[in-house]
Amino acid sequence: MSADQPVPNPVTAARTAGLLHLGRDGHERGASIRKLATGITGFDHVAMGGLPAGRATVVAGQAGSAKTVFAGQFLAEGVRIGQAGVFVTLEEPASDLRTNLGTLGFDVPDWEAADQWRFVDASPVMRSTGGITPYSLETLAAQIGHAVDATGAERLVLDSLNAVLSLHDDVAVARQLLRSLIAMLRGMGLTIVLTVETPGDPGGGLSRYGIEEFVADSVVLLRNVREGTFRRRTVEVLKMRGAMHHKGDVPFTVVPGQGMVVLPVREPEQESNLADARLSTGNADLDAMTGGGLFRGSCALISGPTGTGKTLLATQFLTAGLHEGEQAVLFAYEETREQVLRNARGWGHQLAEHEQDGRLLIVPLYPEVASLDDHLVEIRAVVDRFGPARIAVDSLSALERLGSPTSYREFVIGLTSFVKETGVASVVTASAPDLLGGASATESHISGLIDAILLLRYVEVDSTVRRALTVLKMRGSAHDPSIREFTIGSTGLAMGEPFPNASGILGRVPTG
């Protein structure tokens, strides 16, 4: 979404989607609860505006699921918009929290000096020379009340409730304690975030007490699940009493200097004048086959076995824009910058000159250094910062081994949704599983979302192996469906004539 486009109103979106209904009194249900922005990129979209104001939200998850990060960002956003906050730490010393939150770019000491942020370090209250003693709710309430009065706080965090609940073996006593505490805090007009650490999947019971969901207005679940060589984090808004929110798990990651970044799939919002604008593929014959080139703001998939020319087509696509004065980015997952430049020179393209002019950015990324969600965040950050008109991702197949089929599917959907949302013209490549063709995993995942699909295949003819290309799909445009031979030489890709008797040479074609 461009900077000058308005952010969609979540209530309006819900009304349009039929999610809001009129009650007998004529008022819309779900539209009356004011919400506070959390400052967590992407989360407020999932929560349809943020956390309900003046209410209590439990944030539950396993160790390492970013509960404290969530809480810290919620308070930091309040400071940014002029709402002071109080952070009640029941386990971790305030000095450690200052240091840890500082790595996210939060200048907590300065905020404390300005009375915009205050810690209530309650952890020492829980211990005496004789060991752990029953927790004094009155003492905690008095400490919080003093901090709220001194700062005029509107937001409050308690991290973590486990420290209090662990002192009570009787579930009924623990539940009553928590009810009383939340009631006192809500009486102060505060919007409250309470973190709870769960021994396993928070969906199976928010803690070993299983009570927090019954005394809080909203529940947010943070998961930290191992997939392959990485852990994958997801967030789910389990409930939000009386307010609308999106359902299901949404991936997120934690970025140094920024904090949590949630990655929901949004409906693309493009400028209306993009619909008919065409961009050259860099090859006149291929432009003719696609009905005039690729649409601006579209995403095209180039699929084929190794060596068929996928990277070449992506390079020609970027170079065509560079020659028109556009900016472009190449994300290279399988080759170094030097290899990219050398290969391009072999096809007659001097990419180094465009780099020096500041119009081309080559981003070589080794797949295994980050998770799929981290790679998506990196792509989004580069595109937002550099502002290209065209991008190429070569190759998505290098990322397939990083996670489960589900997480990979969510990655490619998130990527294609993002580039459409920004209006950038994009080309992504994917490798077919065998030399003679067949659908790649990426084709199967996104063939229904992609705007254009170019299939490259090897063809065995009279004891020789030749190359074939067809435009399998071109959404919104007539195109030439013939299977054309092509060659690769010192000037790049040259289209030839259609193959006679071409039936069956493309292998399994994806649906969608």
C-alpha positions in Angstrom: 0.0 0.0 0.0 1.4 3.4 -0.9 2.0 6.0 1.7 -0.7 8.3 0.4 -3.4 5.7 0.5 -5.8 5.8 3.5 -5.7 2.8 5.9 -9.0 0.9 5.5 -11.4 1.3 8.4 -11.8 -2.2 10.0 -15.4 -1.5 10.9 -16.2 -0.4 7.4 -14.5 -3.5 6.0 -16.4 -5.7 8.4 -19.7 -4.1 7.5 -18.9 -4.5 3.8 -18.1 -8.2 4.4 -21.3 -8.7 6.2 -19.6 -9.3 9.6 -21.6 -6.5 11.4 -25.3 -6.8 11.9 -27.9 -4.4 13.3 -29.4 -5.3 16.6 -33.1 -4.6 17.6 -32.1 -1.2 18.8 -30.7 -0.3 15.3 -27.1 -0.2 16.5 -24.3 -2.1 14.9 -23.0 -4.9 17.0 -19.2 -4.9 17.3 -18.8 -1.3 16.2 -19.1 0.4 19.6 -16.0 -0.8 21.4 -13.0 1.6 21.1 -9.7 -0.1 20.4 -6.1 1.0 21.1 -3.4 0.5 18.5 -0.6 -1.8 19.7 2.1 -0.5 17.4 2.8 -4.1 16.4 3.1 -4.1 12.6 0.3 -6.3 11.1 -1.3 -7.2 14.5 -3.8 -4.4 14.5 -5.0 -5.6 11.1 -5.6 -9.1 12.7 -7.3 -7.5 15.7 -9.3 -5.2 13.5 -8.0 -2.0 15.2 -6.1 -3.2 18.3 -6.9 -4.2 21.8 -10.3 -3.1 23.4 -9.8 0.0 25.5 -10.4 -0.2 29.2 -10.4 -3.9 29.2 -8.0 -6.8 30.1 -6.2 -8.9 27.5 -4.3 -12.1 28.3 -1.3 -12.8 26.1 -0.4 -16.4 26.6 2.4 -18.5 25.1 5.3 -20.8 25.6 8.8 -19.7 26.6 10.4 -17.7 23.7 7.1 -16.8 22.0 7.6 -13.0 22.5 5.0 -12.3 25.2 7.2 -9.6 26.8 8.0 -8.1 23.4 4.3 -7.9 22.7 3.7 -6.2 26.1 6.6 -3.8 25.6 5.5 -2.7 22.2 2.0 -2.1 23.4 3.3 0.3 26.1 5.8 1.9 23.6 3.0 2.7 21.2 1.1 4.4 24.0 4.1 6.6 24.7 4.3 7.4 21.0 0.7 8.7 20.9 0.8 10.4 24.3 -0.6 7.6 26.5 1.7 6.9 29.5 2.2 3.3 30.6 3.1 1.2 33.6 5.0 -2.0 33.3 4.6 -4.3 36.3 7.3 -7.0 36.3 6.6 -9.9 38.6 9.6 -12.0 37.7 12.3 -10.3 35.6 14.2 -7.4 37.2 13.3 -4.0 35.7 17.0 -3.4 34.9 17.1 -6.4 32.6 13.8 -5.3 30.9 15.3 -1.9 30.2 18.2 -3.5 28.4 16.1 -6.1 26.5 13.5 -3.5 25.4 16.4 -1.2 24.3 17.3 -3.8 21.6 13.9 -3.2 20.0 14.7 0.5 19.7 12.7 1.7 22.7 14.4 4.4 24.7 12.8 3.4 28.0 15.2 5.4 30.3 14.3 8.7 28.5 10.6 7.8 28.8 11.0 7.1 32.5 12.7 10.4 33.0 9.7 12.1 31.3 7.2 10.2 33.4 5.8 8.5 30.3 6.8 5.0 31.4 7.2 3.6 34.9 8.3 0.2 36.1 6.7 -1.4 39.2 9.4 -4.0 40.1 7.2 -6.3 42.2 9.4 -9.4 42.1 11.3 -8.7 45.4 7.9 -8.5 47.2 7.4 -12.2 46.6 10.4 -13.3 48.7 11.5 -13.0 52.3 14.3 -14.5 54.3 12.1 -17.5 55.0 11.5 -18.2 51.2 8.4 -17.5 49.2 5.5 -15.9 51.2 1.9 -15.4 50.2 1.6 -12.6 47.8 0.0 -9.4 49.0 -2.6 -8.2 46.6 -3.0 -5.0 48.6 0.7 -4.2 48.3 0.7 -4.7 44.6 -2.4 -2.6 44.1 -0.9 0.2 46.1 2.3 0.1 44.1 0.4 0.2 40.8 -1.9 2.9 42.0 1.0 5.1 42.9 2.7 4.6 39.5 -0.6 5.3 37.7 -1.2 8.5 39.6 2.4 9.7 39.1 2.3 9.2 35.3 -1.4 9.5 34.4 -1.0 6.1 32.8 -3.7 4.7 30.5 -2.0 1.4 29.6 -0.7 -1.2 32.0 1.2 -4.5 31.6 1.6 -7.3 34.2 4.4 -9.7 33.2 3.9 -12.5 34.2 0.9 -13.8 36.0 2.5 -17.2 36.6 4.5 -15.6 39.5 1.3 -14.8 41.3 -0.7 -17.9 40.4 2.0 -20.3 41.4 1.6 -19.3 45.0 -1.9 -20.7 45.2 -2.6 -24.4 44.9 -6.4 -23.8 45.2 -7.7 -22.9 41.7 -10.7 -21.2 43.2 -8.5 -19.0 45.3 -6.3 -18.2 42.3 -9.3 -17.3 40.2 -10.8 -15.0 42.8 -7.4 -13.3 43.2 -7.1 -12.7 39.5 -10.7 -11.4 39.3 -10.1 -9.0 42.2 -6.9 -7.7 40.7 -8.3 -7.1 37.2 -11.4 -5.4 38.7 -9.2 -3.0 40.7 -7.1 -2.2 37.6 -10.1 -1.7 35.4 -11.5 0.6 38.0 -8.5 2.8 37.4 -9.6 3.2 33.7 -6.6 1.2 32.4 -6.2 -0.9 29.3 -4.4 -4.0 30.6 -2.2 -6.6 29.1 -1.4 -9.7 31.3 1.1 -12.2 30.1 1.0 -15.9 31.0 3.5 -18.6 30.2 2.1 -21.9 29.2 3.8 -25.3 29.5 2.8 -26.3 26.0 0.5 -25.2 23.2 -1.5 -22.3 24.6 -4.6 -23.5 22.7 -4.8 -26.6 25.0 -5.2 -24.5 28.2 -3.7 -21.1 28.8 -1.7 -22.2 31.8 -1.6 -25.1 34.1 -4.5 -23.3 36.0 -6.6 -23.0 32.9 -8.4 -19.9 34.4 -7.1 -16.8 32.6 -9.5 -17.1 29.7 -12.4 -16.9 32.1 -11.4 -13.7 33.8 -10.1 -11.7 30.8 -12.1 -9.9 28.1 -9.6 -10.8 25.3 -7.1 -13.6 24.8 -4.2 -13.6 22.4 -2.2 -16.8 21.8 1.5 -16.8 20.8 3.0 -20.0 19.5 6.6 -21.0 19.0 6.7 -24.3 17.1 9.7 -26.0 15.7 9.6 -26.7 11.9 12.7 -28.2 10.4 15.8 -26.3 11.5 13.8 -23.2 12.6 11.1 -22.3 15.1 8.0 -20.7 13.7 6.0 -18.1 15.6 2.3 -17.5 15.1 -0.3 -15.3 16.8 -4.0 -16.0 17.2 -6.7 -13.8 18.6 -8.6 -16.5 20.4 -11.4 -14.2 21.7 -12.2 -10.5 22.0 -15.4 -10.2 23.9 -17.9 -7.9 22.1 -15.5 -7.0 19.3 -14.7 -8.2 15.8 -11.3 -9.8 15.0 -9.8 -12.0 12.3 -9.6 -15.7 13.1 -6.8 -18.3 12.8 -3.0 -18.4 13.2 -1.0 -15.7 11.6 2.8 -15.9 11.3 5.1 -13.3 12.9 8.8 -12.7 13.6 10.8 -10.5 15.9 13.1 -8.0 14.1 15.9 -6.3 16.0 15.3 -2.6 16.4 11.7 -3.0 15.5 10.0 -5.8 17.5 7.2 -8.0 16.5 6.2 -8.0 12.8 3.0 -9.9 12.1 2.4 -11.1 8.5 -1.3 -11.2 7.7 -2.4 -11.6 4.1 -4.3 -8.5 3.1 -6.5 -7.7 0.2 -4.4 -5.9 -2.4 -5.2 -2.2 -2.8 -3.7 -0.8 -6.0 -4.0 2.5 -7.8 -6.9 2.3 -10.4 -4.7 3.4 -13.3 -2.5 0.3 -13.0 -5.1 -2.0 -14.6 -4.2 -1.5 -18.3 -0.5 -0.5 -18.0 1.8 -3.0 -19.7 5.5 -3.7 -19.1 7.8 -5.3 -21.5 9.3 -8.7 -20.6 12.5 -7.7 -22.3 11.8 -9.9 -25.3 9.6 -8.6 -28.2 8.4 -12.1 -29.2 7.5 -13.0 -25.6 5.7 -9.6 -25.3 3.6 -10.6 -28.3 2.9 -14.1 -26.8 1.6 -12.4 -23.6 -0.6 -10.0 -25.5 1.6 -7.0 -25.0 3.7 -7.7 -21.9 3.0 -8.1 -18.2 0.6 -5.9 -16.4 2.0 -3.4 -13.9 1.2 -4.5 -10.4 1.0 -8.2 -11.5 3.0 -11.2 -10.4 4.3 -13.7 -12.9 5.7 -17.2 -12.2 8.5 -18.6 -14.4 8.7 -22.4 -13.8 11.0 -24.9 -15.3 13.8 -27.4 -14.7 17.4 -26.3 -14.0 19.1 -24.7 -16.9 16.1 -23.8 -19.0 16.5 -20.1 -18.7 14.4 -19.0 -15.7 17.1 -16.6 -14.3 17.7 -15.3 -17.8 14.0 -14.3 -18.3 14.0 -12.7 -14.9 17.1 -10.7 -15.7 15.7 -9.6 -19.0 12.5 -8.5 -17.3 14.5 -6.3 -14.9 16.8 -4.9 -17.5 13.9 -3.8 -19.7 12.7 -1.6 -16.8 16.2 -0.3 -16.1 16.6 0.8 -19.7 13.3 2.8 -19.2 14.8 4.5 -16.1 12.9 2.4 -13.5 14.4 1.0 -10.3 14.6 -2.7 -9.8 15.5 -5.3 -7.2 16.8 -8.8 -7.7 16.5 -11.2 -4.7 19.0 -14.0 -5.5 18.6 -17.1 -3.3 20.9 -19.4 -5.2 23.7 -17.2 -6.5 26.1 -14.6 -5.1 26.2 -11.1 -6.5 29.3 -11.9 -8.5 27.6 -14.9 -10.1 24.6 -12.8 -11.0 26.7 -10.2 -12.6 28.8 -12.7 -14.5 25.8 -14.6 -15.9 24.2 -11.4 -17.0 27.4 -10.3 -18.8 27.2 -13.6 -20.7 23.8 -12.7 -22.0 24.9 -9.1 -22.9 23.5 -7.3 -19.8 25.8 -5.0 -17.9 24.0 -5.0 -14.5 27.0 -3.5 -12.7 26.5 -0.2 -14.5 22.9 -0.1 -13.3 24.1 -0.8 -9.8 26.5 2.1 -10.0 23.7 4.3 -11.2 21.7 3.4 -8.1 18.8 2.0 -10.0 19.5 -1.7 -9.5 19.8 -3.4 -6.1 21.0 -7.0 -6.0 20.2 -8.8 -2.7 21.9 -12.2 -2.4 20.3 -14.1 0.4 21.4 -17.6 1.6 18.1 -19.5 2.4 19.3 -21.2 5.6 20.3 -18.1 7.5 16.7 -17.2 8.4 13.2 -18.6 8.6 10.6 -18.2 5.9 8.9 -15.4 7.9 12.2 -13.6 8.3 12.8 -13.8 4.6 9.4 -12.3 3.9 10.1 -9.4 6.3 13.4 -8.8 4.6 11.8 -8.7 1.1 9.1 -6.3 2.3 11.6 -4.0 4.1 13.9 -3.8 1.0 10.9 -3.0 -1.3 9.6 -0.4 1.0 13.0 1.2 1.4 14.2 1.1 -2.2 10.9 1.7 -3.9 11.4 -0.3 -7.1 9.0 -0.6 -10.0 10.0 -4.2 -10.7 11.4 -7.0 -8.6 12.5 -10.6 -9.3 12.8 -13.4 -6.8 15.1 -16.2 -8.0 14.4 -18.8 -6.9 11.5 -19.5 -4.5 12.3 -23.2 -4.7 15.4 -22.6 -2.6 13.1 -21.8 0.3 10.9 -24.9 0.2 13.1 -26.9 2.5 13.0 -24.3 5.3 9.6 -25.2 6.8 6.5 -27.3 6.5 4.4 -27.3 3.3 1.9 -25.2 5.2 4.4 -22.5 6.2 5.9 -22.5 2.7 2.4 -22.0 1.2 1.8 -19.1 3.6 5.1 -17.6 2.6 4.4 -17.6 -1.1 0.9 -16.3 -0.6 2.2 -13.5 1.7 4.8 -12.6 -0.9 2.5 -12.5 -3.9 -0.1 -10.6 -1.9 2.5 -8.0 -0.8 3.8 -7.3 -4.2 0.3 -6.8 -5.6 -0.6 -4.6 -2.7 2.4 -2.3 -3.4 1.7 -2.2 -7.2 5.2 -3.5 -8.0 5.5 -5.7 -11.1 7.1 -8.9 -10.0 8.6 -12.1 -11.5 9.3 -15.2 -9.3 11.0 -18.3 -10.5 10.5 -21.9 -9.3 12.3 -25.1 -10.3 10.4 -28.1 -11.6 11.3 -31.4 -9.9 12.8 -33.2 -13.0 14.6 -32.3 -16.2 11.7 -32.9 -18.5 9.2 -30.9 -16.5 6.2 -31.4 -14.2 4.6 -28.9 -11.8 6.7 -27.5 -9.1 5.5 -27.2 -5.5 5.3 -23.4 -6.0 3.1 -23.8 -9.0 0.7 -25.9 -6.9 0.7 -23.4 -4.1 0.1 -20.2 -5.9 -1.1 -21.0 -9.4 -4.6 -19.7 -8.5 -3.2 -16.4 -7.2 -0.6 -15.7 -9.8 -1.4 -13.4 -12.8 0.8 -15.1 -15.4 2.6 -18.4 -15.7 5.4 -19.1 -18.1 6.4 -22.7 -18.4 9.9 -23.7 -19.6 10.6 -27.3 -20.5 13.2 -29.5 -22.2 12.0 -31.5 -25.2 13.7 -34.5 -26.7 13.5 -34.3 -30.5 15.5 -36.7 -32.8 18.0 -37.6 -30.1 18.6 -33.9 -29.2 17.4 -31.9 -26.2 15.7 -28.6 -27.1 14.0 -26.0 -25.1 10.3 -25.1 -25.2 8.2 -22.2 -23.7 4.5 -21.6 -23.4 2.4 -18.9 -21.7 0.1 -21.2 -19.7 -1.8 -18.3 -18.1 -2.3 -14.6 -18.6 -5.0 -13.2 -16.4 -7.0 -10.4 -18.0 -5.5 -10.7 -21.4 -5.6 -12.7 -24.6 -2.3 -14.6 -25.2 -0.6 -17.0 -27.5 -0.9 -20.5 -26.0 1.4 -22.2 -28.6 4.4 -24.1 -27.4 7.4 -22.3 -28.9 11.0 -23.4 -29.2 13.7 -21.0 -27.9 17.4 -20.8 -27.8 19.9 -19.1 -25.4 22.9 -17.3 -26.9 25.2 -14.4 -26.2 22.3 -11.9 -26.6 19.9 -13.7 -24.4 16.8 -15.6 -25.3 15.6 -15.9 -28.9 12.2 -17.3 -29.7 11.7 -19.8 -32.5 8.8 -21.4 -34.2 6.0 -23.5 -32.5 6.8 -27.1 -32.0 4.9 -29.5 -34.3 3.1 -32.3 -32.6 3.8 -30.8 -29.2 1.2 -32.9 -27.3 2.4 -34.2 -23.9 5.8 -32.4 -23.7 4.9 -30.0 -20.9 4.3 -32.7 -18.2 1.7 -32.3 -15.5 0.2 -28.8 -15.7 -1.0 -27.2 -12.5 -4.7 -26.3 -12.0 -6.0 -22.9 -10.9 
